[in-house]
């Protein structure tokens, strides 16, 4: 219960109460918790106090809101173990199964559509406007739940049929058949924490401003040629990256 004589702020006490009820199963996954007004009445505290507690639990991923419906308990996070995860995990060219991938859109672009492509693929000034890429946007899911949105850029001079390959749900070994010099072998990854944009929120079914784990992967072939650039954004409230190394 709320202790008004405690030095702990009231909203922190309410957070602990809600988390305890989640832990003991009183509030179950995807179940709606009491409204702000109901919590105010139950614990005899102000609405701003309740709102602060709910906001912090939402921002940290324990709760989520659905507009017009209320606040719900989040599901347990899906663990993404770095031993299984690699720079190749979200790759179109090194994806073993297409069952958990949902294609959102495909199109052909050139390097002027996205300035970073020029630096990633080391495109010389003389080739600007001439290098074309397949841009493939796709979601990845765990069960029925979307946990990441990915954008893959693949040079069309190396893989001219890649869009047709992807739309026909071909696995990577089929796409790479006969292309031994272009088989992915090494990747370079860059990780940062960002907040979801309007577009991210639409694809990931979250609120704008929610934390995301963004990973940019540059994928190299056996010969050292860059064959794919992938930008992946994971829901921070659903995913956890575990880093493990051996010496």
C-alpha positions in Angstrom: 0.0 0.0 0.0 1.0 3.7 -0.3 2.9 5.0 2.7 2.5 8.7 2.9 5.1 9.0 5.7 7.8 7.4 3.6 10.6 9.4 2.0 10.0 7.5 -1.2 7.9 9.6 -3.7 4.3 8.5 -4.1 4.7 7.8 -7.8 7.7 5.5 -7.1 5.6 3.6 -4.6 2.8 3.2 -7.1 5.3 2.0 -9.7 6.6 -0.7 -7.3 3.0 -1.8 -6.6 2.2 -2.1 -10.3 5.4 -4.0 -11.0 4.7 -6.3 -8.0 1.3 -7.1 -9.4 2.8 -7.9 -12.8 5.4 -10.1 -11.2 2.9 -12.1 -9.2 0.5 -12.5 -12.1 -2.3 -10.3 -10.9 -1.7 -8.1 -14.0 -1.1 -10.5 -16.9 0.6 -9.9 -20.2 -1.5 -7.9 -22.7 -4.1 -7.4 -19.9 -5.5 -3.9 -19.3 -4.6 -2.4 -15.9 -6.9 -0.1 -14.0 -7.5 3.4 -15.4 -5.8 6.4 -14.0 -9.0 7.4 -12.2 -9.4 4.0 -10.7 -5.8 4.0 -9.4 -6.4 7.5 -8.0 -9.4 6.2 -6.1 -7.9 2.9 -5.0 -4.7 4.5 -3.5 -6.1 7.9 -2.7 -3.5 9.8 -4.7 -3.6 12.6 -7.3 -3.9 12.0 -11.0 -0.6 13.7 -11.8 1.1 11.2 -9.4 -0.6 8.3 -11.2 0.2 9.7 -14.6 3.9 10.0 -13.7 4.1 6.4 -12.6 2.3 5.1 -15.7 4.4 7.3 -18.0 7.7 6.0 -16.5 6.5 2.4 -16.7 5.5 2.9 -20.3 8.8 4.6 -21.2 10.7 1.7 -19.7 8.7 -0.9 -21.6 6.8 -2.6 -18.7 3.5 -1.1 -19.9 2.1 0.1 -23.3 -0.8 2.2 -24.3 -3.4 1.8 -27.0 -5.2 5.0 -27.9 -8.8 5.0 -26.8 -8.5 1.6 -25.0 -6.2 2.1 -22.1 -2.9 0.9 -20.6 -1.7 -2.7 -20.9 1.0 -5.0 -19.5 3.8 -5.6 -22.0 4.9 -9.1 -22.9 8.2 -10.5 -21.7 11.1 -9.4 -23.9 12.4 -11.6 -26.6 16.0 -12.3 -26.0 18.4 -11.9 -28.9 21.6 -13.5 -28.0 24.6 -12.1 -29.7 25.9 -15.7 -30.2 22.9 -16.2 -32.5 22.7 -12.6 -33.6 25.3 -11.3 -36.0 25.5 -8.7 -38.7 24.1 -11.3 -41.0 20.9 -11.9 -39.0 18.7 -9.4 -40.7 20.5 -9.7 -44.1 18.5 -10.4 -47.3 21.6 -12.2 -48.7 22.2 -14.4 -45.7 18.7 -15.1 -44.4 18.1 -18.8 -44.1 14.3 -18.6 -43.7 11.7 -16.2 -45.0 8.9 -17.4 -42.6 9.4 -14.6 -40.0 9.9 -11.9 -42.6 7.2 -9.6 -43.9 8.0 -7.5 -47.0 6.7 -4.0 -46.7 8.0 -2.4 -49.9 10.6 -2.7 -52.6 11.9 -0.1 -55.1 14.9 0.9 -57.2 16.8 4.0 -56.1 20.1 5.6 -56.9 22.7 7.0 -54.5 21.2 10.5 -54.6 18.1 9.2 -52.6 20.2 8.4 -49.5 23.5 10.3 -49.1 24.9 7.6 -46.7 24.9 5.1 -49.6 27.7 7.1 -51.2 30.0 6.8 -48.2 29.1 3.2 -47.3 29.7 1.9 -50.8 32.6 4.3 -51.5 30.9 5.7 -54.7 33.3 8.0 -56.5 32.1 11.5 -57.6 32.2 10.5 -61.2 29.6 7.7 -60.6 27.1 9.9 -58.7 23.5 9.3 -60.1 24.6 6.2 -61.9 24.7 3.5 -59.2 21.3 1.9 -58.5 20.2 -0.1 -55.5 17.3 -2.3 -54.5 15.7 -0.8 -51.4 13.8 -3.5 -49.5 11.9 -2.7 -46.4 10.7 -5.6 -44.2 9.5 -6.4 -40.8 10.7 -9.4 -38.7 8.4 -11.1 -36.2 8.5 -13.5 -33.3 5.3 -15.5 -33.4 2.7 -12.9 -34.3 4.6 -10.0 -32.8 6.6 -7.5 -34.8 9.9 -6.7 -33.1 12.0 -5.1 -35.8 11.9 -3.1 -39.0 14.7 -3.4 -41.5 15.9 -1.6 -44.6 18.3 -3.4 -46.9 20.2 -1.8 -49.8 21.7 -4.1 -52.4 23.6 -3.0 -55.5 21.7 -3.9 -58.6 24.9 -4.3 -60.7 25.7 -7.3 -58.5 22.2 -8.6 -58.0 20.0 -7.4 -60.9 17.1 -9.7 -60.0 17.1 -9.3 -56.2 13.7 -7.6 -56.0 12.1 -10.5 -57.9 14.0 -13.0 -55.8 12.7 -11.4 -52.6 9.1 -11.1 -53.7 9.1 -14.8 -54.7 10.3 -15.6 -51.2 13.6 -17.2 -52.3 16.0 -18.1 -49.5 19.5 -16.7 -49.6 21.1 -19.9 -50.8 18.9 -19.7 -53.9 19.7 -16.1 -54.5 23.4 -16.7 -54.1 23.5 -19.9 -56.2 26.4 -19.5 -58.8 27.6 -16.3 -57.2 30.4 -17.7 -55.1 32.6 -14.5 -55.1 29.6 -12.5 -53.7 28.7 -14.8 -50.8 28.6 -12.8 -47.5 31.5 -13.5 -45.2 32.2 -10.5 -43.0 30.1 -7.7 -41.5 30.8 -4.5 -39.6 28.1 -3.3 -37.2 27.4 0.1 -35.6 24.9 0.3 -32.7 23.1 3.2 -31.1 19.9 3.9 -29.2 17.4 6.2 -30.9 13.7 7.2 -30.4 11.0 6.1 -32.9 9.9 8.4 -35.6 6.3 8.6 -37.0 7.3 6.1 -39.7 8.9 3.7 -37.2 5.9 3.8 -34.9 3.7 2.8 -37.8 5.8 -0.2 -38.8 6.5 -1.3 -35.2 3.1 -0.6 -33.8 4.4 1.6 -31.0 4.1 5.2 -29.9 6.3 8.0 -31.3 9.4 8.6 -29.2 9.7 5.0 -27.8 13.4 3.8 -27.5 14.7 1.7 -30.3 18.0 -0.2 -30.7 19.4 0.8 -34.1 22.1 -1.3 -35.8 23.7 -0.5 -39.1 25.4 -3.5 -40.8 27.8 -3.3 -43.7 28.1 -6.8 -45.2 31.2 -7.8 -47.2 31.8 -10.7 -49.7 34.7 -13.1 -49.6 36.6 -10.7 -51.9 36.0 -7.8 -49.5 33.4 -6.2 -51.8 30.4 -4.6 -50.0 27.3 -6.5 -51.1 24.6 -5.2 -48.7 23.9 -2.4 -46.3 21.2 -3.1 -43.7 19.6 -0.7 -41.1 17.7 -2.6 -38.4 15.6 -1.0 -35.7 14.6 -3.2 -32.8 11.9 -2.4 -30.2 13.9 -1.8 -27.0 10.9 -2.9 -25.0 10.8 -6.3 -26.7 14.4 -7.1 -27.4 17.6 -7.6 -25.5 21.1 -7.9 -27.0 23.5 -10.1 -25.0 27.2 -9.6 -25.8 29.5 -12.5 -25.2 33.1 -12.9 -26.3 35.9 -15.3 -25.8 39.6 -14.7 -25.7 
